[in-house]
Amino acid sequence: MVDFSFSEEQELFREAVREWLSKNLTLEQVRENDTNHELPKSLIKGMGDLGLLLLTLPEEDGGSDADWVTATIGAEELGYADISVASPVFYLVQASWGYVINKLASETVKEKYIRRAATGNGFIGIGVTEPGGGSDVAGFKTTFKPNAGGGWNINGEKCYISGTAEAAEMDGGYFVSGFNNRDAGHRGMTAAFVPINYEGVEITKRFDNMGRMAISTGGFKMTDVNVPADYQLGETNRGFYSTMEGFDAARVLVSASCIGAAERAMNLGMDYIKERMAFGQPLAKYQGIQFDLADMVAHHEAIKSLVYRTAWMLDKKYNEGFDALELAKYISMCKYLAPHHALDTFRRVLYWMGAYGYTKECPLEMGMRGVMSYCIGAEGSANIQKIVIARETMGRDWTKTR
Ligand SMILES: Cc1cc2nc3c(=O)[nH]c(=O)nc-3n(C[C@H](O)[C@H](O)[C@H](O)COP(=O)(O)OP(=O)(O)OC[C@H]3O[C@@H](n4cnc5c(N)ncnc54)[C@H](O)[C@@H]3O)c2cc1C
């Protein structure tokens, strides 16, 4: 039986989050964060107190055992409130990668880093991309060599990494993977938790991005970083696979935050066109504008349904062992479509607003800059999503890249 309804708990969760955000993360606050280039501590702490941070983790590890549909609702609501998508980044990176890290982490890593992050007193991120490129995970340069203590000696550099400044300030860390056996290709990669303030780790810079200014994007270099054995995440040689698992979850939540931001843009746009007069009547009365709106709404509902269907599939994967490759295709369709739909929505609504839309008095430009990050990269670029979609539709023989 097909049932598209949310459970009562999911509806209550949405209501509680929306209400809290309407008081604690107004568009004025989002503008302030964007200008100051930081998320206020009170906001992060509040998200922790509300149970939003790392909500997908088991309760004993600081989460609330939330399913992926619920986590998707959280991402959508955060995107709706914070159209710049800065606080959604803080939330979704941890809900997704934090989940995978926690699943693979030792009690030491959980105790030192993860449970603290769930309360808003830490940050757990993903450090995959390297200066030589982000799309080709199996082409990375980072190396893992066994060290004397039974752990790993890690050398390499990561860049365009979300939250490096926040992680340093809150003594957090990253999921990092690298080659322990390059000859084995992607089957020779291992993952570890690398604390950002660890000996041998140096933050290289904070990039001056065009959008989502309130959360940092930086880089870090690892020179003879010797992590102990209990900082390894998962089995040796399984680093590539756990990286893909993290991407799966993160891409669904990214898509949901873009859907939330697009919905806010449409609502702001509708408020505007109902008020703004041209040629003696509100803009909303012109069919040229209504057709634009209808086009946006139709795309919006289609992509939103796809995102929630995919979140539901993700739950099925964890609960019932759903086909991971079939799921990857759906996830990539979300990650390809939702950010572009959001960008297009911001552009169209900005046009409705004329010259006002082009100013910083209008909040929408923050959204346009923010969702652009997800069209470009951040959890995988558009073409990589297309490669996955084509591969899982036609078969691997047609899309071999190596
Ligand atoms: C704001 C922001 C935050 C980010 N945060 C993180 C983070 O927290 N952690 C992290 O690890 N990374 C992060 N990234 C990096 C992001 O994941 C990468 O940008 C992404 O994986 C693409 O890598 P790249 O930028 O090196 O582009 P490249 O891999 O160099 O690709 C450049 C272009 O070529 C295209 N391309 C590549 N290969 C192919 C192919 N085979 N066929 C056709 N086209 C191809 C890509 O689609 C892209 O358009 C972030 C990026 C941004 C913009």
The ligand as a MOL file (V3000), in Angstrom:
LIG
                    3D

  0  0  0     0  0            999 V3000
M  V30 BEGIN CTAB
M  V30 COUNTS 53 58 0 0 0
M  V30 BEGIN ATOM
M  V30 1 C 30.7630 25.8620 -0.1900 0
M  V30 2 C 31.3810 24.5080 -0.3370 0
M  V30 3 C 31.5290 23.7010 0.7820 0
M  V30 4 C 32.1410 22.4530 0.6620 0
M  V30 5 N 32.2850 21.6690 1.7810 0
M  V30 6 C 32.9400 20.4860 1.6750 0
M  V30 7 C 33.1760 19.6770 2.8320 0
M  V30 8 O 32.7070 19.9760 3.9320 0
M  V30 9 N 33.9150 18.5540 2.7060 0
M  V30 10 C 34.4240 18.1600 1.5150 0
M  V30 11 O 35.0890 17.1310 1.4660 0
M  V30 12 N 34.2160 18.9020 0.3920 0
M  V30 13 C 33.4980 20.0460 0.4520 0
M  V30 14 N 33.2870 20.8110 -0.6700 0
M  V30 15 C 33.8990 20.3830 -1.9120 0
M  V30 16 C 32.9080 19.7500 -2.8730 0
M  V30 17 O 32.4150 18.5550 -2.4310 0
M  V30 18 C 33.6050 19.7110 -4.2380 0
M  V30 19 O 33.5190 21.0200 -4.7340 0
M  V30 20 C 33.0040 18.7500 -5.2260 0
M  V30 21 O 33.1770 17.4200 -4.8180 0
M  V30 22 C 33.6370 18.9540 -6.5970 0
M  V30 23 O 35.0240 18.9280 -6.5210 0
M  V30 24 P 35.8900 20.1350 -7.1100 0
M  V30 25 O 35.3190 21.4080 -6.6630 0
M  V30 26 O 37.3060 19.8450 -6.8240 0
M  V30 27 O 35.6410 20.0440 -8.6830 0
M  V30 28 P 36.3170 19.0150 -9.6960 0
M  V30 29 O 36.2480 17.6330 -9.1830 0
M  V30 30 O 37.6380 19.5410 -10.0930 0
M  V30 31 O 35.3130 19.1780 -10.9190 0
M  V30 32 C 35.2140 20.4180 -11.6380 0
M  V30 33 C 34.0730 20.3220 -12.6220 0
M  V30 34 O 34.2850 19.2220 -13.5110 0
M  V30 35 C 33.1500 18.3750 -13.5000 0
M  V30 36 N 33.5940 16.9680 -13.6460 0
M  V30 37 C 34.4960 16.2820 -12.8610 0
M  V30 38 N 34.6110 15.0290 -13.3160 0
M  V30 39 C 33.7810 14.9020 -14.3860 0
M  V30 40 C 33.4600 13.8410 -15.3070 0
M  V30 41 N 33.9920 12.6270 -15.1560 0
M  V30 42 N 32.5730 14.0940 -16.3000 0
M  V30 43 C 32.0220 15.3170 -16.4500 0
M  V30 44 N 32.2780 16.3640 -15.6120 0
M  V30 45 C 33.1430 16.1630 -14.6150 0
M  V30 46 C 32.4650 18.6110 -12.1520 0
M  V30 47 O 31.0840 18.3450 -12.2340 0
M  V30 48 C 32.7320 20.0870 -11.9290 0
M  V30 49 O 31.7420 20.8660 -12.5570 0
M  V30 50 C 32.6240 22.0250 -0.6000 0
M  V30 51 C 32.4210 22.8300 -1.7260 0
M  V30 52 C 31.7940 24.0460 -1.6110 0
M  V30 53 C 31.5730 24.8700 -2.8410 0
M  V30 END ATOM
M  V30 BEGIN BOND
M  V30 1 1 1 2
M  V30 2 1 2 3
M  V30 3 2 2 52
M  V30 4 2 3 4
M  V30 5 1 4 5
M  V30 6 1 4 50
M  V30 7 2 5 6
M  V30 8 1 6 7
M  V30 9 1 6 13
M  V30 10 2 7 8
M  V30 11 1 7 9
M  V30 12 1 9 10
M  V30 13 2 10 11
M  V30 14 1 10 12
M  V30 15 2 12 13
M  V30 16 1 13 14
M  V30 17 1 14 15
M  V30 18 1 14 50
M  V30 19 1 15 16
M  V30 20 1 16 17
M  V30 21 1 16 18
M  V30 22 1 18 19
M  V30 23 1 18 20
M  V30 24 1 20 21
M  V30 25 1 20 22
M  V30 26 1 22 23
M  V30 27 1 23 24
M  V30 28 2 24 25
M  V30 29 1 24 26
M  V30 30 1 24 27
M  V30 31 1 27 28
M  V30 32 2 28 29
M  V30 33 1 28 30
M  V30 34 1 28 31
M  V30 35 1 31 32
M  V30 36 1 32 33
M  V30 37 1 33 34
M  V30 38 1 33 48
M  V30 39 1 34 35
M  V30 40 1 35 36
M  V30 41 1 35 46
M  V30 42 1 36 37
M  V30 43 1 36 45
M  V30 44 2 37 38
M  V30 45 1 38 39
M  V30 46 1 39 40
M  V30 47 2 39 45
M  V30 48 1 40 41
M  V30 49 2 40 42
M  V30 50 1 42 43
M  V30 51 2 43 44
M  V30 52 1 44 45
M  V30 53 1 46 47
M  V30 54 1 46 48
M  V30 55 1 48 49
M  V30 56 2 50 51
M  V30 57 1 51 52
M  V30 58 1 52 53
M  V30 END BOND
M  V30 END CTAB
M  END
